[in-house]
Amino acid sequence: MKRNYFLIFMLCVGFISQAQYYDKSIEPIDLSILQQALDNEKRTGYTTTDIDSWLIQSDASSRNQNSWYYYVVQTHNDIVVRNTVANIYVNNNVATVVNSRFVKNLESKINIQSPSISASEAVKKALAYHDLKVQNVKQIDFDKEKKIYVFEKTEDLYSDIKVNLVYEVVSENEIVLTWNVNLDYKKGSHWWNTRIDASNGSFVSVNDWVTSCSWGDVKNHVAHKHTAKSNNLKEKKQIDFINSVYSKNNSESALMAGAYRVLPYYVESPNHGVFELVSNPDDPTASALGWHNNGNAFTSTRGNNVISRYDSNGNNSNANPVTNQSGPGLVFDYPYGGTSVAADTYINSSRTQLFYMSNVTHDIYYRYGFDEASGNFQENNLGNGGTAGDPVDADAQDGSGVNNANFSTPTDGNNGRMQMFLWNQGAYNPNELLTINNTPLAGDYAALDNNFNPGNVPVTAPITADLVLVEDNNTGGTNSTDINDGCGAITNAAALNGKIAVARRGACNFTLKATEAQNAGAVAILIINNVAGNIIMGGGDGTITIPAYSLNQADGDALIAQMSSSTVNATFNPSPPPFVELDGDYDNGVVGHEYGHGINIRLVGGRFNSGCVNAVESMGEGWADFIGKIIQLRNLDNGIQLNGTGTFVVGQAPDGQGIRPAPYSGDIANNPMTYELLRQDTTNATFTIPHGVGSVWAGILMDLAWDLIVVHGFTDDIYDSNGTFGNTIALSLVVEAMKLTACDPGFVDGRDAILRADDVLYGNGVAGSQTGPNQCIIWSAFARRGVGFSANQGSNNSTSDGAHAYDLPPALGCTPDFLIDNGDDEIEEFCQGTQSSASFDFVFYEQNAYDTPTGFVANGLPAGASATFSPATMQDTGLFTMTVTGIPAGTSGSFPITVVPGGDASKARSVDLIINPTNPNVLDGDTEFSTDNSTYTSFSNNQTINIAPGVDLDLRLPASAFNGTLLWTSPNGTTYTTNTVSFTNVVDGNNSVEGNWTLDVSFTNDCAAPLAPQNMNFTVNIDPLLSTNEFNLEELVLFPNPTKNSITIKGMKSTNDLKVGIIDITGRVLLNQVDITTSNKEVKIDMSKLSSGTYFITLDSNDFSTVKKVIKK
């Protein structure tokens, strides 16, 4: 919230005459408040001259409604000393300098007072330095207030050239007057700010407003698999977040809401989830005009926050096409084409996805403090402060590069630009191409298809055959010495016939190996690399007719070794459609990362200084990773899972390593990145600048988020910035801390800013007061990665000096402790008798340097079962698994199991073991009928129920017989779902009763025995002849029942016209398997030849007709 400080004392205080505002949009304040805070810096060695000449360069809002930020920069002769920013936090009219880059004894270090070369001469020097065409430039404007010269752009540039004087801090004792020359390249690859020495025209320094995210050596990432400790987490259930995430918005009315066929923001890429038609995703708080209105309404991918265009030429033209709605009401329903077609065939979908994700990022981070006053990207700021006119130009499928992405962040009021490129390094295939079917090596393997052109023969159906190692005579290739490389004439052609040939990589073309194996009769060939890693097989031969896959050296050598001792059978699985290109617009993590550069550059050092995240140890890449990742967390995720960055664009599995030195994970075994390792990498070979450096920082922030989640819980409503859940608190702390972070920071600067943010947002509002409730959690997360209390970052332009430390501040009183949390979906469910064991994952969270081995006890296990834990004890953050074994086969029911760590019941976590009982067979006589409320009689599948007209009929399947639902269908199609179906006074010929019935039974669980669902057919026959029947069926007596051998039936008036039958539960007639003896009033049936089970005896005469159920032991 804005604070209305009044500008007073302007004439009566001497220093005020030397202080000024850089821009009229800066929130006014009583300047004496700021000067008083700066005066307090005299105690740290500054002179009066050092702190009396300054400029308010930027400002920013605070989420603390009583606070505001001012970014004051040192000046000399009204010329800014670049990046000498003092960050002043004002709370309730009290100002505090939270950090300062002011130079001590400034005047003594200045080289000259005025320039010796002109601004136009400096432009020529800068053009030459960057190898651009040097030409005379025409001055077209001069901003008197900001003292900026404007020159007409040259043919290599997109924008006009802006030049102004700044003092550059070259070293601790040398400050040089320079011309800062701003050069915005036409294709957007660079936006240089180049300092030219104003005394002699020499180059001094440079920084780039374009953050180009070099995503590493992507070739080495294709099909790469990362093996990590305890990463075999159970498959997660998909959650519908739409209603919960946008539920708050449904009650509010944003202008011009729409619907978009996209990957929702919490789905990282097409490899992580599915597309949805997301309706009304715009947040009315952050986007009061909606996404398609900046004061003017649009029906395309253009609005107040973002303009998404197709920039295939890479020319950044505002005339590049946008995507229009596919249907009225701002519906953008366009299909994604995938990686096997040209990306431009689905450009409308690409622009829609980029427009959606960029707007979502704008809206979420607006809620957390990246608002108009703090320098966000909007065309219309709606009177909320800041400088308007700067929506993000989001270029989909930008043609100026490949295998990359970038974001340009000029100062507030100038458009940000995101360039998303196409990728040509291959796509992840979730189905492994090679399966070994036997031997101890059985399993799936990440083989690669070839890139032969011509000659790529796709596998359209699985090819299964034994593997046979090629043998040749070493006559082919160049200096071939390996008889198994297939470079010479094949000598074991007979053995290869009809088999899958295996050959080592060697001294000849891959296509030659394929044709030689083909000529020997092989149905396919597998080529094993002879050096570490995978092979991307190229070449071309139109005569090739068999598929060719390759395999990495480690797996291949093991396979060849196994083939030497046993026959190995394998399957070539179908390869995916041929790869064409991959569109980076669909990696929501990358889009969030790129937008994240705009956020952290505008917030760190202030919105009018886009050069405050350029030191060697600065954490811009880490902030960007975190900004993209934190909003994609799932309620069922845990802090141990591998969370790689950019897995989609580099063709990795969703749980792959990504493009950082390690994936993000709270387990040190999975993510070993620490401040100590960063310092030890003195050449930055592993932790490159800036990406590798940033990955260490992002790892710490992700640890912090999960540490907060385990204490405060998780919400899937990430828009609830005022929430008290761990993930929203983490996001609030990190965004607020950027405003508190020193210009050109190092890790210690960043840590201290987060601690201060805790004070500002959740403590007493005074930065540095250590009153925030999360101080120990923050310290613990940083100390675990080496940025503890005694850590020293040294120079911010070195990652190898200073000191790492794992300690906590002794005065804070952070007690070593731990918590555990569920690591999966907390439920294991299976059918009775199908398995005797079950496993559950948990996460152990170390807090405040806890280091005591802690064991676990499980309560509530099924009778006869036991539980073990792996590892048996924990003391550091990581995953542990409880395995329940010895579950008896007859066990069923629900078992809430409580895991108690270290004997502390207050920290226990529960899981549910659900063992569903086996479904009964309802076809074996569980169905029954009754007439006139008499005793129920069983009937089975395919049986006929004979009844007299005029009786009342009840059909039933008792609820006690099964757990589920049923559907009766009568002869006329009427359906019933009750357990009992009743009719009164039935009439012969009425097809609502008489005729063929069906009964469909579905079970609550899918534990089938023998069928699920079950279906039966039966017939109701209303026979007028039975209406005169005076025989009482209840007089019939069957004994013994159950029986081992024979059964006797008594109670009949006569057996003269009696027909006797016997059927099993499937309806089969079994007369030829039994002996039936009848006398005047008695029937005896010998069942000794029948197997044990349930049978039905049918008795039919002129007097009666009935079916009796018999059990044969």
VEXMAR-479914 format. One record per residue (C-alpha): y, x, z. Coordinates in steps of 0.05 Angstrom, whole numbers, always signed. Layout:
! residues N
Y,X,Z
Y,X,Z
...
***
This chain:
! residues 1113
Y,X,Z
+0,+0,+0
+69,+25,-16
+113,+48,+41
+187,+33,+32
+218,+97,+60
+293,+99,+51
+328,+156,+18
+381,+178,+69
+418,+239,+92
+426,+259,+19
+496,+286,+30
+495,+307,+103
+436,+354,+103
+446,+419,+66
+375,+431,+41
+372,+363,+7
+416,+387,-49
+359,+433,-70
+305,+380,-65
+293,+329,-119
+243,+281,-151
+206,+302,-214
+199,+230,-238
+234,+164,-223
+166,+131,-210
+155,+171,-146
+160,+128,-83
+227,+142,-48
+226,+173,+21
+274,+201,+71
+272,+273,+48
+288,+299,+118
+219,+275,+139
+187,+321,+88
+234,+379,+104
+217,+374,+178
+143,+381,+162
+158,+441,+118
+202,+472,+172
+141,+473,+217
+109,+521,+167
+159,+575,+188
+112,+589,+245
+60,+613,+195
+104,+666,+164
+148,+629,+114
+222,+645,+109
+276,+592,+106
+287,+608,+33
+213,+598,+19
+212,+527,+44
+282,+502,+28
+275,+499,-47
+225,+448,-70
+211,+390,-116
+172,+326,-103
+127,+334,-163
+78,+276,-150
+58,+223,-101
-2,+179,-87
-21,+118,-47
-68,+120,+12
-121,+69,+31
-90,+73,+100
-36,+22,+93
+12,+60,+138
+8,+124,+97
+30,+158,+32
+19,+226,-1
+73,+272,-29
+59,+334,-70
+116,+382,-62
+121,+444,-106
+162,+507,-92
+221,+523,-138
+267,+581,-152
+332,+569,-188
+307,+498,-200
+247,+525,-237
+178,+505,-212
+131,+558,-186
+68,+531,-218
+14,+504,-172
+49,+524,-108
+35,+454,-82
+45,+432,-10
+6,+369,+4
+45,+327,+53
+13,+267,+86
+62,+216,+115
+34,+167,+167
+82,+119,+202
+142,+161,+181
+111,+224,+210
+98,+278,+158
+44,+332,+162
+32,+389,+114
-43,+385,+107
-47,+446,+61
+2,+490,+24
+2,+539,-34
+75,+560,-22
+87,+634,-34
+113,+674,+24
+174,+718,+11
+181,+686,-57
+248,+716,-78
+223,+787,-70
+166,+775,-119
+205,+743,-176
+209,+788,-238
+270,+758,-274
+319,+701,-264
+328,+677,-336
+288,+682,-401
+298,+736,-453
+261,+699,-508
+274,+628,-532
+228,+568,-526
+216,+568,-601
+196,+642,-599
+147,+626,-543
+116,+571,-587
+102,+621,-642
+71,+669,-592
+26,+614,-565
+4,+592,-634
-14,+664,-651
-52,+673,-587
-97,+613,-603
-105,+634,-676
-67,+574,-701
-22,+576,-761
+45,+608,-740
+105,+574,-770
+177,+558,-754
+181,+498,-709
+236,+447,-706
+264,+424,-640
+268,+348,-639
+285,+331,-567
+304,+358,-499
+291,+322,-433
+350,+341,-390
+321,+315,-325
+254,+351,-332
+282,+408,-374
+228,+401,-427
+240,+423,-499
+203,+382,-552
+184,+413,-619
+154,+380,-680
+79,+387,-682
+46,+435,-732
-10,+417,-780
-63,+438,-728
-36,+394,-673
-42,+321,-654
+20,+315,-610
+90,+345,-611
+97,+412,-574
+128,+410,-505
+156,+473,-474
+186,+486,-405
+200,+544,-359
+154,+557,-300
+142,+615,-253
+70,+638,-256
+36,+669,-196
+2,+728,-229
-20,+762,-164
-2,+760,-91
+59,+804,-103
+78,+788,-175
+110,+723,-200
+130,+721,-273
+179,+674,-308
+141,+643,-367
+148,+590,-420
+92,+538,-413
+73,+517,-484
+34,+452,-489
-12,+450,-551
-54,+387,-564
-106,+402,-618
-115,+351,-673
-189,+341,-662
-182,+338,-587
-224,+399,-571
-167,+432,-531
-101,+414,-500
-76,+482,-480
-21,+499,-431
-5,+571,-448
+42,+614,-407
+82,+664,-448
+122,+717,-411
+195,+697,-418
+217,+770,-416
+174,+800,-471
+132,+745,-504
+65,+771,-480
+8,+725,-459
+3,+712,-384
-46,+655,-371
-75,+590,-398
-108,+526,-375
-138,+469,-414
-125,+395,-402
-190,+381,-440
-251,+387,-394
-307,+403,-442
-373,+390,-408
-418,+443,-440
-484,+412,-421
-522,+477,-423
-575,+503,-472
-600,+435,-491
-657,+463,-533
-690,+488,-471
-685,+420,-439
-723,+381,-491
-789,+356,-464
-778,+399,-402
-815,+375,-340
-794,+393,-270
-847,+399,-217
-822,+388,-147
-850,+382,-77
-870,+311,-57
-841,+277,-118
-898,+228,-130
-858,+168,-107
-884,+99,-121
-857,+62,-181
-795,+24,-161
-786,-50,-172
-729,-72,-216
-673,-108,-179
-626,-159,-208
-560,-134,-182
-516,-177,-226
-508,-236,-178
-497,-193,-117
-451,-142,-149
-406,-193,-182
-413,-249,-131
-345,-236,-102
-313,-241,-170
-344,-308,-186
-297,-342,-137
-236,-310,-169
-206,-319,-237
-192,-259,-281
-158,-270,-348
-199,-264,-411
-267,-249,-381
-324,-236,-429
-398,-221,-439
-427,-155,-462
-496,-134,-485
-500,-68,-448
-538,-25,-400
-507,-46,-333
-470,+10,-298
-526,+20,-247
-576,+34,-304
-565,+106,-323
-592,+104,-394
-642,+69,-440
-696,+111,-407
-678,+82,-339
-675,+7,-352
-661,-49,-400
-601,-80,-434
-572,-144,-406
-519,-193,-428
-471,-181,-371
-420,-237,-361
-351,-232,-329
-357,-161,-302
-282,-149,-298
-255,-143,-227
-193,-186,-216
-165,-139,-164
-169,-78,-208
-158,-112,-275
-112,-170,-261
-102,-182,-335
-176,-176,-351
-205,-123,-397
-175,-148,-462
-102,-159,-444
-45,-110,-432
+9,-163,-437
-18,-177,-507
-86,-209,-515
-142,-176,-557
-210,-199,-579
-236,-129,-591
-255,-67,-551
-182,-57,-533
-146,-75,-469
-103,-51,-412
-151,+4,-386
-190,+27,-447
-188,+27,-522
-257,+42,-551
-257,+65,-623
-304,+95,-674
-279,+165,-688
-330,+190,-739
-278,+236,-771
-258,+267,-704
-185,+256,-720
-164,+217,-657
-127,+167,-701
-102,+103,-669
-122,+70,-734
-196,+83,-722
-235,+18,-719
-250,-20,-655
-306,-71,-646
-289,-145,-652
-323,-198,-611
-389,-223,-640
-375,-294,-617
-318,-335,-589
-300,-325,-516
-301,-249,-518
-376,-244,-528
-398,-175,-551
-472,-184,-564
-493,-126,-608
-563,-94,-610
-578,-21,-594
-617,+13,-650
-649,+71,-613
-659,+144,-631
-700,+134,-695
-644,+105,-737
-575,+130,-756
-527,+118,-698
-473,+89,-742
-518,+29,-756
-506,+5,-685
-434,+29,-676
-412,-39,-651
-462,-33,-594
-438,+38,-579
-365,+18,-574
-384,-41,-531
-424,+3,-483
-369,+55,-478
-316,+2,-468
-356,-32,-414
-375,+30,-375
-305,+59,-378
-275,-6,-353
-326,-12,-297
-310,+59,-274
-236,+42,-276
-247,-21,-234
-293,+9,-182
-250,+70,-169
-187,+27,-168
-218,-6,-107
-227,+62,-74
-156,+86,-86
-149,+109,-158
-95,+58,-170
-30,+56,-210
+10,+93,-157
-42,+148,-155
-40,+159,-230
-96,+117,-259
-103,+101,-333
-69,+36,-353
-23,+12,-408
+11,-38,-362
+18,-20,-288
+41,-90,-271
+97,-63,-225
+48,-28,-178
+78,+41,-184
+58,+102,-223
+73,+114,-296
+46,+65,-347
+28,+74,-420
-36,+114,-412
-101,+76,-423
-162,+118,-439
-175,+129,-513
-251,+126,-512
-280,+153,-577
-351,+131,-591
-395,+175,-636
-337,+224,-643
-347,+267,-705
-312,+329,-679
-373,+357,-644
-446,+348,-625
-488,+356,-562
-429,+349,-516
-374,+305,-487
-305,+317,-461
-245,+286,-426
-172,+302,-435
-128,+291,-374
-54,+300,-387
-4,+281,-334
+8,+209,-314
+38,+167,-369
-1,+203,-424
-66,+175,-451
-131,+203,-426
-182,+215,-481
-258,+213,-476
-298,+240,-534
-372,+221,-534
-414,+258,-585
-481,+249,-619
-540,+293,-599
-593,+324,-644
-641,+356,-595
-694,+302,-592
-710,+243,-548
-755,+233,-488
-822,+199,-504
-850,+164,-442
-920,+167,-472
-948,+238,-472
-975,+258,-540
-1038,+294,-515
-1092,+268,-468
-1150,+310,-445
-1208,+261,-431
-1257,+303,-391
-1267,+367,-351
-1224,+385,-291
-1163,+388,-338
-1166,+314,-353
-1098,+282,-357
-1036,+273,-400
-998,+332,-429
-928,+339,-458
-947,+361,-528
-893,+361,-582
-896,+334,-652
-875,+379,-710
-811,+377,-751
-846,+391,-817
-805,+365,-876
-844,+349,-917
-911,+349,-882
-900,+311,-817
-960,+264,-813
-948,+213,-758
-1004,+192,-712
-1005,+116,-720
-1069,+105,-680
-1102,+149,-627
-1145,+206,-654
-1201,+225,-607
-1247,+285,-620
-1273,+348,-588
-1228,+409,-589
-1253,+471,-627
-1218,+538,-626
-1202,+565,-695
-1234,+631,-716
-1207,+670,-776
-1216,+737,-809
-1146,+764,-796
-1129,+769,-870
-1068,+723,-870
-998,+728,-844
-960,+792,-826
-996,+841,-781
-1041,+786,-753
-1088,+813,-700
-1109,+747,-667
-1172,+716,-696
-1152,+650,-663
-1084,+642,-696
-1108,+609,-760
-1070,+658,-804
-1130,+683,-842
-1189,+651,-876
-1226,+604,-829
-1295,+631,-811
-1319,+572,-768
-1303,+515,-817
-1367,+479,-803
-1351,+475,-729
-1282,+448,-743
-1305,+392,-788
-1287,+325,-757
-1257,+359,-696
-1187,+375,-671
-1172,+447,-687
-1138,+491,-635
-1099,+553,-658
-1053,+601,-624
-983,+613,-649
-983,+677,-690
-960,+716,-750
-956,+661,-802
-922,+595,-815
-942,+534,-775
-953,+497,-840
-1005,+549,-862
-1045,+537,-798
-1044,+462,-811
-1068,+468,-883
-1123,+518,-865
-1149,+472,-810
-1143,+413,-857
-1184,+449,-911
-1238,+463,-859
-1245,+388,-846
-1206,+384,-781
-1176,+315,-765
-1116,+346,-730
-1090,+413,-703
-1062,+433,-636
-1021,+498,-637
-1013,+536,-571
-951,+576,-558
-961,+651,-547
-899,+658,-504
-873,+618,-446
-846,+549,-460
-852,+498,-516
-852,+506,-592
-807,+467,-639
-849,+473,-702
-810,+473,-767
-825,+486,-840
-850,+442,-896
-911,+431,-940
-922,+366,-977
-998,+378,-981
-1008,+370,-906
-1049,+308,-890
-1067,+319,-816
-1024,+313,-754
-1001,+376,-719
-979,+379,-646
-959,+439,-604
-969,+455,-531
-935,+502,-483
-968,+569,-466
-987,+554,-393
-1024,+489,-408
-1051,+516,-473
-1081,+579,-443
-1115,+537,-389
-1143,+492,-443
-1171,+549,-484
-1203,+579,-422
-1237,+513,-406
-1262,+508,-478
-1298,+573,-470
-1344,+543,-417
-1349,+469,-436
-1336,+418,-490
-1267,+390,-483
-1252,+322,-512
-1180,+303,-528
-1137,+248,-557
-1076,+255,-601
-1034,+195,-580
-987,+161,-630
-921,+197,-637
-856,+158,-630
-817,+141,-692
-784,+202,-723
-722,+224,-685
-656,+217,-723
-602,+225,-671
-584,+205,-600
-519,+172,-580
-487,+199,-516
-448,+134,-507
-511,+104,-475
-516,+155,-418
-476,+118,-365
-481,+179,-321
-447,+222,-373
-393,+170,-386
-381,+164,-312
-379,+239,-306
-327,+246,-361
-283,+192,-333
-293,+227,-266
-255,+287,-293
-195,+242,-304
-200,+217,-233
-206,+283,-197
-154,+318,-241
-103,+263,-229
-116,+261,-154
-122,+334,-135
-52,+363,-132
-19,+299,-156
-14,+257,-218
+40,+300,-251
+0,+365,-244
-62,+367,-288
-76,+440,-273
-100,+439,-200
-175,+441,-211
-179,+506,-250
-197,+560,-198
-264,+594,-204
-290,+560,-141
-258,+492,-157
-305,+434,-156
-284,+391,-215
-353,+388,-247
-384,+370,-180
-335,+314,-166
-349,+288,-236
-424,+288,-226
-416,+252,-159
-368,+201,-189
-419,+183,-241
-480,+185,-195
-457,+149,-132
-447,+82,-167
-517,+84,-196
-555,+88,-130
-608,+35,-119
-627,+0,-55
-698,+25,-64
-680,+97,-80
-681,+150,-26
-644,+216,-18
-705,+258,-36
-719,+231,-105
-701,+277,-163
-634,+256,-191
-619,+298,-252
-554,+295,-291
-557,+281,-366
-632,+273,-372
-625,+222,-429
-580,+263,-474
-624,+325,-468
-689,+288,-480
-719,+291,-410
-757,+241,-368
-715,+199,-320
-739,+243,-262
-726,+307,-300
-684,+366,-277
-625,+349,-321
-574,+400,-343
-558,+430,-275
-594,+489,-242
-633,+438,-202
-636,+362,-196
-599,+330,-138
-644,+317,-79
-636,+321,-4
-700,+363,+1
-684,+437,-2
-751,+448,-37
-728,+403,-94
-655,+424,-95
-648,+494,-66
-574,+500,-85
-532,+526,-27
-466,+561,-17
-506,+623,+1
-542,+624,-66
-476,+612,-102
-446,+672,-67
-507,+715,-82
-501,+699,-156
-446,+751,-166
-447,+747,-242
-452,+671,-243
-513,+676,-286
-546,+615,-254
-486,+581,-223
-441,+584,-284
-367,+570,-281
-350,+513,-274
-415,+473,-284
-462,+512,-239
-409,+518,-185
-397,+443,-188
-470,+428,-182
-473,+460,-113
-414,+418,-92
-443,+353,-120
-509,+368,-84
-471,+370,-18
-435,+305,-33
-500,+271,-51
-532,+295,+14
-471,+269,+52
-478,+201,+18
-551,+194,+38
-537,+219,+109
-484,+164,+115
-532,+113,+85
-587,+127,+135
-537,+116,+192
-495,+59,+164
-543,+26,+114
-535,+11,+40
-501,-43,+0
-511,-58,-73
-440,-87,-75
-406,-22,-93
-341,-60,-105
-335,-73,-30
-291,-13,-15
-276,-40,+54
-350,-46,+71
-382,-8,+129
-443,+15,+91
-461,+87,+80
-452,+89,+4
-384,+55,+6
-361,+99,+64
-383,+161,+24
-344,+138,-37
-283,+121,+5
-284,+190,+38
-292,+229,-26
-237,+193,-65
-187,+195,-7
-205,+268,+5
-185,+287,-66
-114,+266,-48
-118,+311,+13
-148,+371,-24
-108,+434,-37
-88,+453,-108
-140,+499,-140
-188,+489,-82
-251,+523,-58
-310,+493,-20
-279,+500,+49
-215,+466,+24
-257,+409,-2
-298,+403,+62
-236,+401,+106
-205,+347,+62
-265,+302,+72
-261,+312,+147
-187,+293,+145
-203,+233,+102
-249,+209,+158
-190,+213,+206
-143,+177,+157
-190,+119,+139
-234,+110,+200
-200,+148,+256
-130,+143,+285
-97,+154,+217
-73,+225,+233
-103,+276,+185
-136,+333,+223
-141,+295,+289
-218,+297,+288
-219,+224,+308
-260,+199,+250
-328,+171,+272
-366,+209,+217
-345,+279,+235
-414,+302,+257
-448,+271,+196
-399,+307,+150
-406,+374,+185
-482,+367,+185
-485,+356,+109
-440,+415,+95
-473,+461,+145
-542,+447,+116
-518,+476,+49
-482,+536,+79
-410,+510,+86
-413,+506,+161
-360,+519,+214
-358,+595,+205
-359,+592,+129
-302,+627,+93
-288,+613,+19
-248,+678,+10
-209,+677,-55
-211,+611,-93
-219,+653,-156
-285,+683,-134
-351,+652,-115
-382,+715,-86
-332,+736,-33
-321,+701,+33
-380,+681,+77
-431,+625,+82
-451,+595,+149
-499,+541,+174
-466,+528,+241
-429,+468,+270
-363,+469,+308
-383,+480,+381
-325,+440,+409
-343,+377,+371
-406,+364,+410
-452,+344,+352
-520,+335,+384
-580,+357,+341
-618,+295,+322
-658,+262,+267
-672,+194,+236
-727,+169,+191
-723,+117,+137
-769,+83,+88
-779,+123,+24
-807,+68,-19
-808,-8,-23
-841,-14,+46
-899,-58,+22
-969,-39,+0
-1009,-99,-25
-1080,-101,-54
-1141,-145,-56
-1195,-147,-4
-1249,-95,-15
-1215,-61,-75
-1191,+0,-37
-1202,+31,+31
-1136,+69,+37
-1062,+60,+27
-1002,+107,+29
-928,+99,+47
-870,+147,+37
-817,+160,+89
-756,+205,+91
-740,+249,+150
-665,+262,+157
-645,+322,+198
-577,+315,+233
-532,+366,+265
-578,+427,+255
-640,+393,+285
-698,+442,+282
-753,+416,+328
-821,+400,+295
-830,+326,+302
-896,+287,+295
-910,+214,+282
-954,+158,+309
-973,+94,+272
-984,+27,+308
-1010,-39,+281
-1065,-11,+237
-1124,-55,+214
-1184,-52,+260
-1226,+9,+243
-1171,+44,+202
-1134,+107,+220
-1070,+141,+196
-1052,+213,+180
-985,+244,+162
-969,+297,+111
-935,+341,+131
-959,+329,+202
-891,+347,+230
-820,+349,+202
-757,+384,+224
-714,+388,+161
-693,+333,+112
-751,+316,+66
-805,+267,+46
-868,+255,+88
-926,+208,+73
-969,+165,+118
-1040,+153,+91
-1081,+97,+121
-1155,+108,+111
-1221,+75,+132
-1199,+4,+118
-1264,-38,+123
-1284,-75,+59
-1282,-143,+93
-1211,-135,+121
-1157,-183,+99
-1090,-205,+126
-1019,-178,+138
-1010,-116,+180
-940,-95,+201
-948,-20,+215
-896,+15,+256
-885,+90,+250
-856,+121,+313
-827,+191,+305
-828,+240,+363
-846,+185,+412
-777,+152,+403
-789,+78,+390
-715,+67,+376
-722,+107,+312
-785,+73,+288
-792,+45,+218
-840,-9,+196
-880,-22,+133
-925,-79,+112
-997,-71,+92
-1019,-136,+59
-1093,-144,+41
-1104,-209,+3
-1170,-245,+13
-1216,-253,-46
-1205,-317,-83
-1261,-368,-75
-1300,-396,-133
-1278,-468,-134
-1328,-485,-190
-1388,-481,-145
-1382,-549,-114
-1316,-546,-77
-1292,-605,-118
-1313,-672,-90
-1309,-746,-104
-1315,-808,-61
-1319,-883,-75
-1294,-937,-29
-1276,-885,+25
-1349,-865,+32
-1373,-793,+46
-1349,-742,-5
-1400,-716,-55
-1394,-648,-89
-1391,-642,-164
-1388,-580,-208
-1363,-557,-276
-1384,-599,-336
-1414,-654,-293
-1409,-730,-302
-1389,-775,-244
-1420,-844,-253
-1385,-900,-215
-1385,-975,-216
-1324,-1016,-238
-1281,-1044,-183
-1291,-987,-134
-1236,-942,-106
-1243,-870,-130
-1218,-806,-97
-1222,-738,-130
-1204,-677,-88
-1203,-602,-81
-1192,-592,-6
-1133,-547,+12
-1180,-509,+57
-1220,-486,-4
-1167,-441,-34
-1096,-414,-30
-1055,-432,-91
-1036,-490,-136
-1075,-538,-180
-1065,-584,-239
-1109,-645,-253
-1104,-673,-324
-1132,-743,-335
-1163,-768,-400
-1097,-799,-421
-1058,-735,-406
-1027,-755,-340
-1023,-695,-293
-1028,-689,-218
-1013,-630,-172
-1037,-658,-106
-1102,-637,-73
-1128,-709,-76
-1121,-758,-134
-1136,-831,-116
-1148,-894,-157
-1162,-965,-134
-1204,-1019,-167
-1223,-977,-227
-1235,-1014,-293
-1286,-996,-346
-1250,-967,-408
-1186,-949,-372
-1171,-879,-399
-1126,-863,-341
-1191,-853,-302
-1251,-857,-349
-1264,-799,-395
-1257,-723,-396
-1217,-690,-341
-1194,-618,-332
-1175,-582,-268
-1135,-517,-271
-1131,-476,-208
-1082,-418,-199
-1084,-372,-139
-1027,-345,-98
-1055,-275,-105
-1091,-246,-164
-1154,-225,-127
-1204,-255,-174
-1276,-272,-157
-1302,-288,-206
-1244,-318,-245
-1170,-324,-235
-1143,-373,-254
-1203,-420,-256
-1212,-479,-302
-1264,-535,-299
-1282,-596,-339
-1316,-660,-316
-1326,-731,-338
-1315,-797,-302
-1361,-853,-328
-1348,-924,-305
-1416,-959,-316
-1419,-1036,-310
-1494,-1031,-298
-1480,-998,-231
-1440,-1058,-206
-1504,-1096,-185
-1534,-1035,-152
-1557,-1053,-83
-1585,-984,-68
-1549,-946,-13
-1542,-873,-33
-1532,-854,+39
-1607,-869,+50
-1625,-809,+8
-1650,-750,+49
-1656,-678,+23
-1693,-626,+66
-1695,-570,+81
-1624,-551,+56
-1614,-492,+51
-1685,-476,+29
-1725,-413,+14
-1777,-446,-31
-1779,-521,-42
-1738,-582,-25
-1760,-654,-14
-1721,-717,-30
-1738,-783,+6
-1706,-851,+14
-1713,-880,-57
-1741,-950,-71
-1782,-923,-129
-1788,-862,-174
-1817,-899,-234
-1755,-892,-278
-1725,-832,-243
-1699,-773,-283
-1693,-708,-243
-1652,-648,-265
-1627,-582,-236
-1568,-540,-258
-1533,-477,-233
-1459,-469,-219
-1445,-451,-291
-1475,-517,-316
-1540,-487,-344
-1601,-534,-342
-1659,-499,-306
-1717,-549,-312
-1763,-496,-342
-1755,-452,-280
-1776,-504,-228
-1836,-548,-214
-1820,-622,-200
-1871,-668,-167
-1857,-743,-159
-1894,-797,-119
-1878,-870,-107
-1816,-857,-64
-1811,-781,-59
-1792,-721,-102
-1811,-649,-87
-1778,-591,-125
-1807,-520,-122
-1746,-472,-127
-1783,-408,-108
-1772,-377,-176
-1696,-385,-173
-1647,-332,-148
-1607,-344,-86
-1545,-386,-98
-1517,-456,-105
-1551,-508,-148
-1542,-582,-163
-1599,-633,-167
-1584,-693,-212
-1620,-759,-198
-1612,-815,-249
-1647,-883,-250
-1632,-955,-265
-1612,-964,-193
-1569,-904,-181
-1541,-839,-206
-1521,-781,-161
-1515,-705,-155
-1535,-667,-93
-1515,-596,-76
-1571,-548,-53
-1568,-477,-27
-1625,-431,-46
-1633,-373,+3
***
